[in-house]
Amino acid sequence: MLGSTYHFGNGIPIDYKQAIHWYTKAAEQGHARAQYNLGTMYYHGTGMPQNYAQAYVWFTLVAVNGNDEAREYQKTLAGKLSPEQLRNGQKRALEIQSAIEKKALQTSQW
């Protein structure tokens, strides 16, 4: 995954901005590892300001697919976010998941 190459500097200099860019592209296409890595970057503020609300969105998507580590992050974040932030995060995760499913359906029709 290209995001990991930039994130961890595998053969190239570390570039968090590029990592975020490529993780986001992959995450929005349903790539669970990219979603998880993007969540950790938002959670820790790696290459960007720390953003627990955005981390919650990405960990929610991964947790739905059974990732126990993402569920732990999700639980931790639930204690740090307001009820409104949690609702908004769940709503955003649902929007992303719906877009992923819609795109997959369109692709499968070809």
N, C-alpha and C positions, 0 to 999 in steps of 0.2 A: 504494500500500500504506500503510495507516494507521500501521504501525510506523515507516516512513521519515519520515512527517510529523512524528512526535514525536521521532525520533532526530535529524533534521537541522533541526527547527524551521521547516518549510515553511509559513509563514503563521501559525504559532502558536509560543509559547515552547517551547524544547527541554525534553522531559520523558523522561528515560531510563527511568524506571520504567514509564511507559506504552508506550514503544518496546519494551521487553523483553516486556511483556504481549502486545502485538499481534503482535510477531515470533514469539513462542512459539506463539500460536494458529495463525498462518499456517504456521509451520514444521512443526507437528504434523499439518497437513493436506497436507504435501508440497510447499509453496511453496519452491522452491530458493533464491530471492533472500533470503527471510526466514531460511532455514537458514544461508546464508552470512553475512548481517548479524548474526545471533545469535552465530555462531561468532566473528566479529571482536569483538563486544562482550565476550564471555567472554575472549577472548585478550588484549585490551588492558585489561580491567577497566573498561569504559565503563559507568558507572551501576551497577556491582556490583563486588564483589571479583573480582580476576583469578582465573580458574579454567581452567587448561589442560586438565583432564580433560573438562569440559563443552564447551570449544571443540573438542576432538578429536571428540567425538560428532557435533556439527553439521557440521564439515568433512568427516567421513567420509561422511555422507549426501550431501553436495554432490559430493564427489570421485567417488563411485560413478556419478554421472550425467555424468561427464566434465569437470568444472570444474577446469582446470589450476591456478588460483590456490588453490583449496581443497586440491589435492594437495600444493602447496608448503607450505601451513600444516600439513597433516597430517604431512609429512616432518619439519618443524621440531619439531612437538609430539612426535613419536615419540622424538626425542632428549631431551626434557624429562620424559617420563613413565616410570614404572616399567613393567615387563612386565605386572604385575597391572592397573595403570591402563589400559594399552592394551587388554588383554583385556576389561576391564569396559566400556571405551568402545566397542569393537567390538560387544559384546553389546547394549549400550544402543541403539546405532545400528540394529542388526538388529531390536530390539524396536519401535523407532519406525517403521522402514520396514514391518515386518509390520502394524502397526496402521494405517498409511496405506493399504496395499494392501487390507486387510480392509474398511476404511471405503469405499474406492473401489469395491470389489466389491459391497458392500451398496447403495451409491448407484446403481450401474449396473443393479441388478436392479429398480429402480422404474421 
